[in-house]
Amino acid sequence: MDEDKNQELPELDLEAILKEFGGGDTEEPAQTEAPVEPEETTVTQETARIETETVAEVTEAQAESKPEASVTGDTVRLEHVEDLREEVKEEPKGDPPAEPEKAPEKTEEAFSGNWEPEYEEPMGEYIPPQPIPFRPRVRLADLKRKIIAGPEKRYYTLSEQGVGKSQIALLLSLLTTLLSAGLTAAYAFGALSESRLKLVVFVQFFAVLFSALLGNRQLIQGVTDVFHKRFSLNTMLFLTFVACCVDGVLGLQEERIPCCAAFSLEMTMAILAGIERHTTEMGQMDTLRKANLLDGLFRSEDFYEGRGGVLRGEGNLEDFLDNYQALSKPEKTSDRYALIAFLASVALGAVGGVFHGVTFGVQVLSVSLLAAVPASFFVAYSRPAAILERKLHRVGAVICGWKGVEGFCGKVSVPVSYTDLFPAGSVLMNGVKFYGKRDPQEIIAYASALIRASESGLSPIFDRVLESRNGCYYDVDAYRTYDNGGIGGEINGEPVLVGVLPFMKEMGVEVPEGIRVNQGVYVAVDGELCGLFALNFAKDLTAVGGMAALCASGKLQPVLTSTDFFLTETFVAEKFNVNTRRMAFPEENVRRALAVRKPESEAPALALMTKAGLASGACAITGARALRSAAKAGNLIHMIGGGVGLALMAALTVLGRGDLLTPNHLFLFQLVWMIPGLIASEWTRTV
């Protein structure tokens, strides 16, 4: 086998191959006509060149001669190349069989210009790792998807339900209340004769049924609450309706006027509470569905001087959706009171029935149930919440349920930064004036270097002025800050001061007469005034409103976290018209530490804001505290009123004075306790 292969080897000369494939006119050097003489371990440079060219041309011819394996273009079939390489690299005849030696590595120098790499199995294309692109719209797109699936869908559901029918029911219930009260008052003052008594009783009984029909949602909700293991004010209202119906039937038999006006008044307030809950939820969903950003307020313990702090960070929509429908603490308190009042009323009715007859006991029961719950008790929480929501809707904020309300209670510090006081575009440079013989470009560079070293919010403004003049950037040595509105340092070995006008005068810098630019930045080099940069600090309405709200609250403490030298106590008081005695101005190192504080990753958001600015966060904090105070005050007032009513009923029951249990007395009692209850619900208007 080896001999046959060695005999065929001399036929592989370049001229014969070229003639066979139509290339015979090509002349080659004489040494290529000799047969190839194999060597022991290496291949000559010329043999390698011939091998490469021969392999390429023979492979192309074979590819064209086999239609079943034809390819297009410059594609080369690797199996034919490998077979031809084996034939060319056979060992010479007569050599003893030996272990195949590893062929030497073919380098680019060995093959000169005709080098071709050895064929290997094709590998996939190498794709270098790509950097993660920063896409600021990704979070906005994700937020929009959540909003569409949550708040926007809920908003349109509430819109379809509407409050039109409830508003009509409220109006009719109010008219029914006035009609019932007017009839009983007319009869009591003798405007109606005794022969009309049965008609009056019948109208009163019909008014109870009509009021119940108008407030059927509230009555059904009261029954449903029982199945959810809750005894609510609506449950109390349903039981009161049953007692009034029984008392009305007995009143028709005895020709006694039942207490229907008081029941109609309670039903009117219950319907109003339902409307307010609906509009509050709809307003919250409307605020969230229009959001282009979503920030959250988070509670952080031990923020400044032992006080808790409210930090602003990235909000999460689920923090609101999971908590806004949860029962508040005042609602739970009113539920417990309703159950106790019901049991007390039943006990009084039982006592009256035992000692003074069944009819008197039913009358005591119905009147006790009405007296135990002042009518405005139904809106003690819903009304202040609805008033607050309308205010928060204008500033783009929502509170995450009662959990968020309680998170803002107590002594709290609120950090205030430069961007909170002066949003982008609110500070402009009006002009520059230079003094002395120094180069103006140098003065601008010195001022820009010091302001940049202080990390002031004015740094972008001064840098733009410096770049417009093609100025130089300098480093600051021995930088320091002063408490009276200035900064200083050494630049190019010269002492430089930058600050407000009072600071320059205190530092002994001579200021020419007639300069009264309070909103300006002064520059002094080596104790000599060299420049004045006049600035215009425009008043931002959101910042003014937010500062006013924060400084007006007793237990809130705004803490300045900005290191800007011009933000002194005097400047803030004059610019924002607030009392800064409740505001904290920490040292510079403390401000820097507070400015970088971030909320904990697992902390739930207490409120969400859809607009930038200080007003949204400030109104959310102060509004939550006002809502808590209003709800607590309303519960206290109504429970005291209900307790007084039960005490009076107990006395009348023991004395058996059924003649004093008149509809007019009960209606007047309801009106008296409604006044402080409604006043307490207005507490959130002060936000």
Secondary structure, 3 states (H helix, E strand, C coil): CHHHHHHHHHHCCHHHHHHHCCCCCCCCCHHHCCCCCCCCCCCCHHHHHHHHHHHHHHHHHHHHHCHHHCCCCCCCCHHHHHHHHHHHCCCCCCCCCCCCCCCCCCCCCCCHHHCCCCCCCCCCCCCCCCCCCCCCHHHHHHHHHHHHHHHHHHHHHHHHHCCHHHHHHHHHHHHHHHHHHHHHHHHHCCCCCHHHHHHHHHHHHHHHHHHHHHCHHHHHHHHHHHHCCCCCHHHHHHHHHHHHHHHHHHHHHHCCCCCHHHHHHHHHHHHHHHHHHHHHHHHHHHHHHCCCCCEEEEEEEEEECCEEEEEEEECCHHHHHCCCCCCCHHHHHHHHHHHHHHHHHHHHHHHHHHHHCHHHHHHHHHHHHHHHCCHHHHHCCHHHHHHHHHHHHHHCEEECHHHHHHHCCCCEEEEECHHHHCCCCCEEEEEEEECCCCCHHHHHHHHHHHHHHCCCCCHHHHHHHHHHCCCCCCCCEEEEEECCCEEEEEECCEEEEEECHHHHHHCCCCCCCCCCCCCEEEEEECCEEEEEEEEEECCCHHHHHHHHHHHHCCCEEEEECCCCCCCCHHHHHHHHCCCHHHCECCCHHHHHHHHCCCCCCCCCCCEEECCCCHHHHHHHHHHHHHHHHHHHHHHHHHHHHHHHHHHHHHHHHHHCCHHHCCHHHHHHHHHHHHHHHHHHHCHHHHC
